[in-house]
């Protein structure tokens, strides 16, 4: 059960980051992440809807998540720098 809870929390976090930083992703990344996080579609369902492989969807999700977390970390670092000054 803990794994499912962690996965759901991550989906919620990524969904919120999509709302904040989504315009920095490609349209394709944003659409697929939205389907995965907000619409709760499986990788297989997303692959079928986009006529791509499940592995391609997985790669897009992982890269998109990574970019969003990177943007969030950069923003936090900037905010911490401003607070120190």
C-alpha positions as a Markdown table, in Angstrom:
| # | Residue | x | y | z |
|---|---|---|---|---|
| 1 | Unk | 0.0 | 0.0 | 0.0 |
| 2 | Unk | 2.8 | 2.4 | 0.8 |
| 3 | Unk | 4.1 | 2.2 | -2.8 |
| 4 | Unk | 0.7 | 3.1 | -4.2 |
| 5 | Unk | 0.5 | 6.1 | -1.8 |
| 6 | Unk | 3.9 | 7.3 | -2.8 |
| 7 | Unk | 3.1 | 6.9 | -6.5 |
| 8 | Unk | -0.1 | 8.9 | -6.1 |
| 9 | Unk | 1.7 | 11.6 | -4.2 |
| 10 | Unk | 4.3 | 11.9 | -6.9 |
| 11 | Unk | 1.5 | 12.1 | -9.6 |
| 12 | Unk | -0.1 | 14.9 | -7.6 |
| 13 | Unk | 3.2 | 16.7 | -7.2 |
| 14 | Unk | 4.0 | 16.4 | -10.9 |
| 15 | Unk | 0.5 | 17.5 | -11.8 |
| 16 | Unk | 0.9 | 20.7 | -9.8 |
| 17 | Unk | 4.4 | 21.3 | -11.3 |
| 18 | Unk | 2.8 | 20.9 | -14.8 |
| 19 | Unk | 0.4 | 23.8 | -13.9 |
| 20 | Unk | 3.3 | 26.0 | -12.8 |
| 21 | Unk | 6.1 | 25.0 | -15.3 |
| 22 | Unk | 4.1 | 23.2 | -18.1 |
| 23 | Unk | 4.7 | 26.0 | -20.6 |
| 24 | Unk | 8.4 | 25.1 | -20.4 |
| 25 | Unk | 7.8 | 21.6 | -21.6 |
| 26 | Unk | 7.0 | 20.5 | -25.2 |
| 27 | Unk | 3.3 | 20.2 | -26.0 |
| 28 | Unk | 3.8 | 16.5 | -26.3 |
| 29 | Unk | 5.4 | 16.2 | -22.9 |
| 30 | Unk | 2.8 | 18.3 | -21.3 |
| 31 | Unk | -0.1 | 16.4 | -22.9 |
| 32 | Unk | 1.3 | 13.0 | -21.9 |
| 33 | Unk | 2.1 | 14.1 | -18.4 |
| 34 | Unk | -1.4 | 15.5 | -18.1 |
| 35 | Unk | -2.9 | 12.2 | -19.2 |
| 36 | Unk | -0.7 | 10.3 | -16.8 |
| 37 | Unk | -1.0 | 12.5 | -13.7 |
| 38 | Unk | -4.3 | 14.3 | -14.0 |
| 39 | Unk | -6.4 | 12.0 | -16.1 |
| 40 | Unk | -4.9 | 8.9 | -14.4 |
| 41 | Unk | -4.5 | 7.0 | -17.7 |
| 42 | Unk | -2.1 | 4.1 | -17.8 |
| 43 | Unk | 1.1 | 4.1 | -19.9 |
| 44 | Unk | -0.6 | 1.6 | -22.2 |
| 45 | Unk | -3.7 | 3.7 | -22.6 |
| 46 | Unk | -1.6 | 6.8 | -23.4 |
| 47 | Unk | 0.5 | 4.8 | -25.9 |
| 48 | Unk | -2.6 | 3.6 | -27.7 |
| 49 | Unk | -4.1 | 7.1 | -27.8 |
| 50 | Unk | -0.9 | 8.6 | -29.2 |
| 51 | Unk | 0.0 | 5.7 | -31.4 |
| 52 | Unk | 3.4 | 5.3 | -29.8 |
| 53 | Unk | 5.0 | 2.5 | -27.8 |
| 54 | Unk | 4.5 | 2.1 | -24.0 |
| 55 | Unk | 8.3 | 2.5 | -23.7 |
| 56 | Unk | 8.1 | 5.9 | -25.5 |
| 57 | Unk | 5.4 | 7.1 | -23.1 |
| 58 | Unk | 7.5 | 5.9 | -20.2 |
| 59 | Unk | 10.5 | 7.8 | -21.5 |
| 60 | Unk | 8.5 | 11.0 | -22.1 |
| 61 | Unk | 7.0 | 10.8 | -18.6 |
| 62 | Unk | 10.4 | 10.2 | -16.9 |
| 63 | Unk | 12.1 | 13.1 | -18.9 |
| 64 | Unk | 9.2 | 15.4 | -18.3 |
| 65 | Unk | 9.2 | 14.6 | -14.5 |
| 66 | Unk | 12.9 | 15.2 | -14.4 |
| 67 | Unk | 12.6 | 18.6 | -16.2 |
| 68 | Unk | 9.8 | 19.7 | -13.9 |
| 69 | Unk | 11.7 | 18.8 | -10.8 |
| 70 | Unk | 14.8 | 20.5 | -12.2 |
| 71 | Unk | 12.8 | 23.7 | -12.8 |
| 72 | Unk | 11.4 | 23.6 | -9.3 |
| 73 | Unk | 14.8 | 23.1 | -7.8 |
| 74 | Unk | 16.2 | 26.0 | -9.8 |
| 75 | Unk | 13.3 | 28.2 | -8.6 |
| 76 | Unk | 14.0 | 27.2 | -5.0 |
| 77 | Unk | 17.7 | 28.0 | -5.3 |
| 78 | Unk | 16.9 | 31.4 | -6.7 |
| 79 | Unk | 14.4 | 32.1 | -3.9 |
| 80 | Unk | 17.0 | 31.0 | -1.3 |
| 81 | Unk | 19.6 | 33.3 | -2.9 |
| 82 | Unk | 17.2 | 36.3 | -2.7 |
| 83 | Unk | 16.4 | 35.6 | 0.9 |
| 84 | Unk | 20.1 | 35.6 | 1.8 |
| 85 | Unk | 20.7 | 39.0 | 0.2 |
